[in-house]
Amino acid sequence: MKLTADLILSSPSHINASMDHELDLRANKIPSIENLGATKDLYDAIDLTDNEINSLGNFPLLPRLKRLFLGNNRIRYIAPNLHTTIPNLNTLVLTNNYLEELVDLEPLKNLKFLESLIIIGNPVSRNSNFRSWIIYRFPQLRLLNLTRIKKSERIASLSLYETQSSELSALANSILQVLPTNTFEPGQGFSDENTNDTSDSMVQDNSESEEIRKKAINAMANVQASSIESAIISSQNI
């Protein structure tokens, strides 16, 4: 089913656990993101879980959008201009998609307000350098796959991917030299060949995907609450 303006306008919306105004576009067999200008940027969150989307892109300018749920799709491509269209995105859930290489995630590093990223159940999450590289490459992140990023992890990742002269290490260069698997031209679809991920971490049940979605909202809320508490304590000690 195409993501038409009529579908958008007839779909339900609600206030989620983070008190966000959320548009529910789940389970419509949507093949691609389009026509979201019909939302008139009225939503803090959009849920596109359980569709057939193969490309993360083609958004109009949606500065209000903070949370995007795209679990159980077929995403292999992330548009390089994503940060110009959804610049204030804070939480991105990409559970059970087809992202393969670390370089395929590079466009996300330009999302300056992205603090929570979930990529469980993608081939890339099996890469031995996955967590350390994402922590290094995305300094704005606070939660990765529902786990809070520790200061010790940031220090360790810096030593892995930068030399003492602050240049990229050999390991970092080897990661960036890999050809992306997500080369995509607008209007071009992906075939279904080689899109079955057999990762042990693949979440098979839709109810589990929904649980991850809820955990993402709650985890980010907890981190934000902790930051506020720390700021209050710091101000009291001045």
C-alpha positions as CSV (number, residue, x, y, z in Angstrom):
1,M,0.0,0.0,0.0
2,K,1.4,3.4,-1.0
3,L,1.9,6.0,1.7
4,T,-0.6,8.4,0.4
5,A,-1.9,11.6,1.9
6,D,-5.3,9.9,2.4
7,L,-3.6,7.1,4.4
8,I,-1.8,9.6,6.5
9,L,-4.9,11.7,7.2
10,S,-7.0,8.6,8.1
11,S,-4.4,6.9,10.3
12,P,-4.8,7.1,14.1
13,S,-2.6,9.2,16.4
14,H,-2.1,9.3,20.1
15,I,0.0,10.6,22.9
16,N,2.8,8.1,23.7
17,A,4.6,7.4,27.0
18,S,7.0,10.3,26.3
19,M,4.0,12.6,25.9
20,D,4.8,12.9,22.2
21,H,2.0,13.3,19.6
22,E,2.6,10.2,17.6
23,L,1.2,9.1,14.2
24,D,0.6,5.4,13.8
25,L,1.4,4.0,10.3
26,R,2.2,0.5,11.4
27,A,1.6,-2.7,9.3
28,N,0.3,-1.1,6.1
29,K,2.8,-2.9,3.7
30,I,4.2,0.6,2.8
31,P,7.1,0.1,0.3
32,S,8.6,3.6,0.6
33,I,8.5,6.9,2.5
34,E,6.6,9.6,0.6
35,N,3.9,12.3,1.0
36,L,4.8,13.0,4.7
37,G,4.3,16.6,3.9
38,A,0.6,15.8,4.5
39,T,1.4,15.6,8.3
40,K,2.1,19.4,8.2
41,D,4.8,18.7,10.8
42,L,2.2,18.2,13.5
43,Y,3.9,15.1,15.1
44,D,6.7,14.5,17.5
45,A,6.9,10.8,16.6
46,I,6.0,8.6,13.6
47,D,5.6,4.9,13.9
48,L,6.3,3.0,10.6
49,T,7.0,-0.4,12.2
50,D,6.1,-3.6,10.3
51,N,6.1,-2.2,6.7
52,E,8.2,-3.0,3.6
53,I,10.3,0.2,3.4
54,N,13.7,-0.3,1.9
55,S,15.1,3.3,2.0
56,L,15.4,5.7,4.9
57,G,14.9,9.0,3.2
58,N,12.6,11.2,1.1
59,F,11.3,13.2,4.0
60,P,10.0,16.7,3.7
61,L,11.3,19.2,6.2
62,L,9.9,18.0,9.6
63,P,11.7,20.0,12.3
64,R,9.2,18.9,15.0
65,L,9.9,15.1,14.4
66,K,11.9,13.7,17.4
67,R,11.3,10.0,17.3
68,L,11.1,7.6,14.3
69,F,10.2,3.9,14.7
70,L,11.1,1.7,11.7
71,G,11.5,-1.8,13.1
72,N,10.7,-4.8,10.9
73,N,11.2,-3.2,7.5
74,R,13.7,-3.8,4.7
75,I,15.9,-0.8,5.0
76,R,19.4,-1.1,3.4
77,Y,19.9,2.5,2.4
78,I,20.1,5.7,4.4
79,A,19.9,9.0,2.5
80,P,22.9,11.3,3.0
81,N,20.7,14.4,3.4
82,L,18.6,13.0,6.2
83,H,19.9,15.6,8.7
84,T,18.6,18.4,6.5
85,T,15.0,17.1,6.5
86,I,14.6,15.7,10.1
87,P,17.3,17.8,11.8
88,N,16.0,17.4,15.4
89,L,15.6,13.6,15.4
90,N,16.4,12.2,18.9
91,T,15.4,8.6,18.8
92,L,15.7,6.2,15.9
93,V,14.6,2.5,16.0
94,L,15.8,0.4,13.1
95,T,15.3,-3.1,14.6
96,N,15.2,-6.0,12.1
97,N,16.3,-4.3,8.9
98,Y,19.0,-5.1,6.3
99,L,21.8,-2.7,7.1
100,E,25.1,-4.5,6.5
101,E,28.2,-2.4,6.7
102,L,29.3,0.2,9.2
103,V,29.7,2.7,6.4
104,D,26.0,2.3,5.6
105,L,25.3,4.1,8.9
106,E,27.5,7.2,8.1
107,P,24.6,9.5,7.2
108,L,23.2,9.2,10.7
109,K,26.3,10.9,12.2
110,N,25.1,14.2,10.9
111,L,21.9,14.0,13.1
112,K,23.3,16.3,15.8
113,F,20.5,15.6,18.2
114,L,20.3,11.8,17.8
115,E,20.8,10.4,21.3
116,S,19.2,6.9,21.1
117,L,19.9,4.5,18.2
118,I,18.6,0.9,18.1
119,I,19.9,-1.4,15.3
120,I,19.3,-4.8,16.9
121,G,18.7,-7.6,14.3
122,N,20.6,-6.0,11.4
123,P,23.6,-7.8,9.9
124,V,25.8,-4.8,10.8
125,S,25.2,-5.4,14.5
126,R,27.2,-8.7,14.2
127,N,30.4,-6.7,13.2
128,S,32.9,-7.1,16.0
129,N,33.6,-3.3,15.8
130,F,30.0,-2.3,15.8
131,R,29.6,-0.8,19.3
132,S,33.0,0.8,19.6
133,W,32.8,2.4,16.1
134,I,29.3,3.8,16.6
135,I,30.3,5.3,19.9
136,Y,33.4,6.9,18.3
137,R,31.6,8.1,15.1
138,F,28.4,9.3,16.9
139,P,29.6,11.3,19.9
140,Q,26.1,12.7,20.4
141,L,24.7,9.3,21.2
142,R,23.8,8.4,24.8
143,L,22.1,5.1,24.2
144,L,23.0,2.4,21.8
145,N,20.8,-0.7,21.4
146,L,19.1,0.2,24.7
147,T,22.4,0.3,26.7
148,R,23.7,3.6,28.0
149,I,27.1,4.6,26.6
150,K,29.8,4.8,29.4
151,K,32.6,7.3,29.6
152,S,35.1,4.4,29.6
153,E,33.7,3.2,26.3
154,R,34.1,6.6,24.7
155,I,37.8,6.7,25.9
156,A,38.4,3.2,24.6
157,S,36.8,3.9,21.2
158,L,38.9,7.0,20.8
159,S,42.1,5.1,21.4
160,L,41.0,2.5,18.8
161,Y,40.1,4.9,16.0
162,E,42.5,7.8,16.5
163,T,46.2,8.1,16.7
164,Q,48.0,10.2,19.2
165,S,48.2,12.9,16.6
166,S,44.3,12.9,16.3
167,E,44.4,11.3,12.9
168,L,42.3,8.3,11.9
169,S,43.9,5.0,12.8
170,A,44.5,2.2,10.3
171,L,41.4,0.4,11.6
172,A,39.2,3.4,11.2
173,N,40.4,3.9,7.6
174,S,39.8,0.2,6.8
175,I,36.2,0.6,8.0
176,L,35.6,3.7,5.9
177,Q,37.1,2.2,2.8
178,V,34.5,-0.5,2.6
179,L,32.1,0.1,-0.2
180,P,28.6,0.8,1.1
181,T,26.0,-1.8,0.3
182,N,23.2,0.7,0.2
183,T,23.8,2.4,-3.2
184,F,20.4,3.6,-4.3
185,E,18.9,5.8,-6.9
186,P,15.6,7.6,-6.3
187,G,12.7,5.6,-7.8
188,Q,14.7,2.4,-7.8
189,G,13.6,-0.5,-5.6
190,F,15.6,-3.3,-4.1
191,S,15.1,-6.9,-5.0
192,D,14.2,-9.4,-2.3
193,E,17.3,-11.4,-3.0
194,N,19.8,-11.8,-0.1
195,T,17.5,-9.9,2.3
196,N,16.9,-12.6,4.8
197,D,18.9,-11.9,7.9
198,T,19.6,-15.0,10.0
199,S,21.2,-13.1,12.8
200,D,20.8,-14.7,16.2
201,S,19.8,-11.3,17.5
202,M,16.9,-11.0,15.0
203,V,13.7,-10.3,16.9
204,Q,11.1,-12.6,15.2
205,D,7.9,-11.6,17.0
206,N,6.1,-8.4,16.4
207,S,5.3,-8.2,20.1
208,E,9.0,-8.2,20.9
209,S,9.4,-5.4,18.4
210,E,6.8,-3.5,20.2
211,E,8.5,-4.2,23.5
212,I,11.8,-2.7,22.1
213,R,9.9,0.3,20.9
214,K,8.5,0.9,24.4
215,K,11.9,0.3,26.0
216,A,13.5,2.9,23.7
217,I,11.0,5.6,24.8
218,N,11.4,4.7,28.5
219,A,15.2,4.4,28.3
220,M,15.6,7.8,26.7
221,A,13.2,9.3,29.3
222,N,15.3,7.9,32.1
223,V,18.5,9.3,30.6
224,Q,16.9,12.7,30.2
225,A,15.6,12.6,33.8
226,S,19.1,11.7,35.1
227,S,20.6,14.6,33.2
228,I,18.1,17.0,34.7
229,E,18.8,15.7,38.2
230,S,22.6,16.0,37.7
231,A,22.2,19.6,36.4
232,I,20.2,20.5,39.5
233,I,22.8,18.9,41.9
234,S,25.6,20.7,40.0
235,S,23.8,24.1,40.3
236,Q,23.3,23.5,44.0
237,N,27.0,22.9,44.5
238,I,28.0,26.2,42.9
